[in-house]
Amino acid sequence: LNGAQFTSAGTGRTGTGTDRAMLFGNDRHRMHVTDASFLNAAGEANALSISFWQNLSEVRNQTTFFANSATVQRAFSAHTPWSNGTIYWDTAGCCDEGTQRVFVDPGATWLSTWNHVVLVKSGDAKIIYVNGVEVLNGVNTGPLPTDFTELFIGNSSNQGEAVSGSLDDVAFFK
């Protein structure tokens, strides 16, 4: 929505053939999944992994993923990274460090390079991987909701925190 677009052929993560990525940048750019009920199975298992590649042109206050449920505003959200270089991974609301939030500054080079990020919630365990390296292993006791309603990719629900760059090969797993 609002100008988010696919990159030209051959400019996705692999840089070959018809590979494309989704390009964000303007503060209102985003993808909006209006029926996120497919995430309810992850909520029932209290187990969710999000895997994706990103290539940023700027590190700023940005939200990569933001989901709501019928009972929880910010059912999950991820800033990968926020303007201070820190990855924030919130589930079951925001921003209690015991029940909802883990965070880490992995010291990654974010600009003009593809980075693979995986965010995991498995029961009370939360793990963050950057380029195949575990950079955080923490605990959050708040369970995922089981009534997901909508998902935003590349921005928060308020449309003010667009990713400045590209996302590719985004996948959600229970």
Summary of the structure (lengths in Angstrom):
residues: 174
radius of gyration: 15.0
end to end distance: 26.6
largest distance: 45.2
contacts: 572
relative contact order: 0.29
helix: 5%
strand: 43%
